[in-house]
Every structure is written in C-alpha cells, then in structure tokens.
C-alpha cells in the first residue's frame, strides 16, 4: 500500500504521477494524517473498471443460471461464436 501526504501531491505532483504510472497501484493520499483520496493512473483505473464489469457479468450469468434461464452447451456456444465471427 502506497501512502502519501497531500502536501507531497501539492508540492511534487510529477513524482506522484510517475509513481502511479510505474507501480500501477492506487496511492492513498492523507490530509492531516487521515485518509482523504485515492489516486491512480488512468490505465490502472480502466483495467480495474474492466475487471469489475467482467465480475458483474459473471455474477449476472450465474444468477440467471440459478433462476433456470436456458443455457447453451459448449458446442452450441462455439457454433454461435463462429457465426458471429463470420459476420464481422
């Protein structure tokens, strides 16, 4: 976990920006010793958002399966994927 004071962000933005991009990790910014903000690079943020969306899709599919929504066999899914790929 990377923790920096808000003064560091204010006084040395360049190094904080570089650190965020190099580590691809969130940086926790404190103000008066208390947690205040989380800063991350755009790439890390977008990757995190994609992961959250993927998890949401998997949970939705699992809920539909539990509720009895009709599913496809592996062979049926492959066939549909091939059809979609041929239309691209």
C-alpha positions in Angstrom: 0.0 0.0 0.0 1.4 3.4 -1.0 0.5 6.3 1.3 1.5 9.9 0.7 0.6 13.1 2.4 -1.5 15.7 0.5 1.5 18.1 0.7 3.5 15.7 -1.4 0.8 15.7 -4.1 0.7 19.5 -3.9 4.4 20.1 -3.9 5.6 17.2 -6.1 2.8 16.2 -8.4 5.3 14.9 -11.0 6.8 12.2 -8.8 3.4 11.1 -7.6 2.2 10.8 -11.2 5.3 8.8 -12.2 4.9 6.6 -9.1 1.2 5.9 -10.0 2.1 5.0 -13.6 5.1 2.8 -12.7 3.5 0.9 -9.9 0.0 0.6 -11.4 -1.2 0.7 -7.9 -3.5 3.1 -6.1 -1.9 5.8 -4.0 -3.6 6.7 -0.8 -3.5 10.5 -0.1 -3.8 11.6 3.5 -4.8 15.0 4.8 -3.9 15.9 8.4 -3.0 12.2 9.0 -6.4 10.9 7.9 -7.3 9.1 4.7 -8.7 11.6 2.1 -8.3 10.4 -1.5 -7.1 7.6 -3.7 -5.1 8.4 -6.8 -4.3 6.0 -9.6 -3.2 6.2 -13.2 -5.8 6.2 -16.0 -4.6 2.8 -17.2 -4.9 1.2 -13.8 -8.3 2.7 -13.3 -9.6 1.4 -16.7 -8.2 -2.0 -16.0 -9.9 -2.1 -12.6 -13.2 -0.9 -14.2 -13.0 -3.7 -16.8 -12.4 -6.3 -14.1 -15.4 -5.0 -12.1 -17.5 -5.2 -15.3 -16.4 -8.7 -16.0 -17.2 -9.8 -12.4 -20.6 -8.2 -12.7 -21.3 -10.1 -16.0 -20.2 -13.4 -14.4 -22.4 -12.8 -11.4 -25.4 -11.9 -13.6 -24.9 -15.1 -15.7 -24.6 -17.2 -12.6 -27.8 -15.6 -11.2 -29.6 -16.3 -14.5 -28.4 -19.9 -14.4 -29.7 -20.4 -10.8 -33.0 -18.9 -11.8 -33.3 -21.5 -14.6 -32.7 -19.4 -17.7 -32.0 -21.7 -20.6 -28.3 -22.1 -21.3 -26.2 -23.3 -24.2 -24.0 -26.3 -24.5 -20.3 -25.8 -25.3 -20.9 -27.0 -28.8 -23.9 -24.6 -29.2 -21.8 -21.7 -27.9 -18.9 -22.4 -30.2 -21.3 -22.6 -33.2 -22.8 -19.2 -32.3 -19.4 -17.7 -31.8 -18.3 -18.9 -35.2 -21.4 -17.5 -36.8 -20.7 -14.1 -35.2 -17.1 -14.2 -36.2 -18.0 -14.9 -39.8 -20.3 -11.8 -39.8 -17.6 -9.5 -38.7 
